[in-house]
Amino acid sequence: MDPDQPVMDQQDTSTRIVRGSALDELQRDPSSRATFLRMMGGGGAALALGTLLAACGDDDEDSGSTASTPAETTTAGADTGDAAGDIEIVNYALTLEYLETDFYNQVIAADIIKDKAVLEIAKKFGESEQAHVDALKTAVEGLGGTAVEAPKTNFDDVLGGGLEKVLQAAADVENLGAAAYLGQAGAIKNKDILAAALSIHSVEARHAAALNQLIGRGFTADGGQGSIPNGAFAKPMDKAAVLEAVKPFLAA
């Protein structure tokens, strides 16, 4: 990862809504969509879901095709491979959350941040990431899977680079997290998992916005890295691109 180039500029990959996924069903079936939005809490969730659908696009090559019936989407969602696919996605997200949690823990332990307000932000963000870890581990188990172990991390270069480098790395990691969730949303089959991913994605995005503003990327940054996305929709990143981007933070 080039430290002089914003993470989100290095890879601009789009994600698609996979046929038979939870997003596909919500897009095609109004009754399923209404139930999902009630579960998510109404108005704000409707905006978030609409943005997610627009950002993901559609995997259906026939733009003139008719909508699936509830029975069709239910059959697609009942595939025996659905749980395995969702477990893989959740474990991938869990790996990133482990990394973020450990990053904040190490930053706080290193006593690099002297400003009390900024330190409180770091502590609060770290607590949020730990809550994400706990929730995702529970989600994997609920799907019948086994949660992955936390990766071994290496933040020595970041911690040794002083406060500015630490805050830049924090912003990069949070931007990666938000883009990673968006990159997987279109493939999630279980609507409970999609709801959790949508909720966590919004938190990661708010973390990223706050840190972007703190380090001066703010509202004028180019490349979709600032507090306001460069364009109408947030930019997703696929799994390969995200894992490549976090390699410098993983122990060999």
C-alpha positions, 0 to 999 in steps of 0.5 A: 500500500502506497502511504502517500496515496489514499487507500480508496484511490488505489482500488475502485471496484464495484459490487453487484447484487447477486441473484438470490441474495438478500438485497436482490429479494429486497429490491424485487419484493415490496412486502419483503422490503417493508418487513426488513425496513420495519426490522431496521427501524423505518425512515433512516433505514429506508434511506440507507437501503436505497443508497445501498441498492443504488451503489451496488447495482444489479447482477441481472443482465436482463434489465427488462425482466420481471420482478421475482415473486416472494416464493422465488426469492425464498427458494433462492435464499434456502440454498444449502450453500447460502449459510456457507457463503454468509459465514465466509463473508462474516468471518472476513468482516470479523478479521477486519474488525479484529484488526481495527480493534487491535489497532486502537488498543495498541494506539491507546496503550502506546500513549501517543495521543495527548489531546484528551478529546482525540484520545476519547474519540480513539477510545470510543471508536475502539469500543465500537470495534470491539462491539462489532467483533462480539456481534460478528462472532455471535453471527457466525455461530448463529449461522452454524459456523466457527469464528476465525481467530484474530490475525497477528498484527504489526503496527510498529511502523505506524506507531513509530511514525508519530501522531499524524501517521497514527491518525492517517492510518486510523482514517485509512483503516476505517475507510477500508472497513466501510468500503469492505462492507459495501463490497460484500453487501450484494452477496449476503443471503441472510437478511439478518446478516445484511441488517447487521452489515448495514448497521456496522457499515454506517458506523464505519463510515461515520468513523471514517468521516470524523477521522478524515475531517480530523486529519484535514481530508475533510470536505475538499479531499479528492478520490472519495476519501473525504467526509463527503464521498466524491460522487453520489454513492460510496465506493465499494472495494472487493475482498482481494483489494481490501486484504491487499491494502491491510497487508502492511498491518499484518505480521509476516 
